[in-house]
Amino acid sequence: MAERSIAAVLKTVDCNRSGGSNPSLSALNRRYSGGFFDFMPFYVYILKSTTHNRRYIGSCEDLTIRLSNHNAGKVRSSKPYRPYKLIYSEIFESRSEAFKREQFFKTIEGYNFLKSIGLY
């Protein structure tokens, strides 16, 4: 459980606090790659369609590539609602932690949490 608490301190990235198209992506890459941490980061992310009132919740290893795949129409479930912008992400030390958090966001409790922080 101690590992989880260390990751919890590092994990939340608020993507709404800076300007530009997706400046937080480059900030994430600078902060978490290049040996700054000694683990391969996994992300949980929430995308919002800029043309529809739709959100997409997912997890991945490389947030920059995953967002470009969504916007290029390479993800079947999100293709009709593109383009997307990143509105929220969290970072984890393991794929399983990221997947558990993704599944949480897809529950009513997760929806209520996201609503409480202003994402719905």
Buried (B, 14 or more C-beta within 10 A) or exposed (E): EEEEEEBEEBBEBEBEEEEEEBEBBEEBBEBBEEEEBEEEBBBBBBBBBEEEEBBBBBBBEBBBEBBEBBBEEEBEEBEEBBBBBBBBBBBBBBEEBBBEBBEBBEEEEBBEBBEEEEBE
